[in-house]
Amino acid sequence: MGVIRNKKAFLAFLLPGLLFYILAVFYPIEESIRLSFMKWGGIGKKQFVGLKNYVTMFHDEVFYKAFFNNLIYLVIVVSMQLLIGLFLQYC
């Protein structure tokens, strides 16, 4: 394997993509996790409630219904994509 000779050029090409990835992927994930510990309606002041939102979520029947519906949807969609891909491979 070759050795990277010009580390500045390497960083010049790597840094913009890395910054974009951090801003487009990691920041929204971090912000979602942080907001999950708050009581906030989208407008006004945020109030820290800790794990109360998670306790409420796991005691809600609608959460489990939605969760299992999403699992069913996931299995159906992934299966369809695999079957269509395999079918198209042999056409």
N, C-alpha and C positions, 0 to 999 in steps of 0.2 A: 504494500500500500504506500501511496505517496504521502509525503509530509506536507502539511499546509505551510507554504513558504511565506505568504503574506497575510498575517493575522488581521491587519487593518482592513484589507479587502474582504476577508472572510466575515468580519464583524459588520462591515458596511452593507453586505448583502443579507446577512442574517438578522440584524437588528430591526429593520422596518417590519418584516414579517412577524417577528417575535412580539414586537410592541402591538401590532394589530391583533394578533392572536390573544394576547393578554387582555386587551381592551374589549375584544368582541366575545371572548369565551370566559375567562377567569373572573373578570370584574362582575358580570351579571350573576354568575354563580355565587360569588361571595356576597353580593348585595342581597340576593334572594335568601340566603342563609341568615344574614344579619336581620333582614326584615321579618323573618319567620318568628323571631323572638320579641316582636313588637305588636302592640295593639294600635292599629292605624287604619283609617278609612280612606287614605289616599290624599286627603286634604287636612291640614291642621297639624297639631302636635302629635308626635309619636310617644307612646308610653311603653316602657320595657315591662314585659310580663313573664319573661323567662320561658319555661317549658309548658306554660298553661295552654298555649295554642296546640301543642302536640298532644297533651292529655285530652283536650277537647276533641281533637281529630280522631284519636284512637277509640274514643267512646261514642263516636257517631256512626250510626248504621249506614248512612248515605255514603260515607267514605269507603266502607268495605264494599258496598254495591258498585260504586264507581271504580274501585281498584280491580275487582274481579272482572268487570266489563272491559276494562282496559287490557287485562291479561288475555281475555278471549280475543279481543281485537288484534292484539299483538301476535298471537299464535296464527290467526287466520291470515293476516297480512304477510307475515314472514313466509308462511307456507305457500301462499299464492305467488309471491315473488320468486321463491325457489322453484316451484313447479313451472312457472312461465319461463324462467331462465333456462331450466333444463330442457323444456320443450323447444325453445328457440335455438338451443345449442345443436340439436339434432335435425333441424329443418334445413 
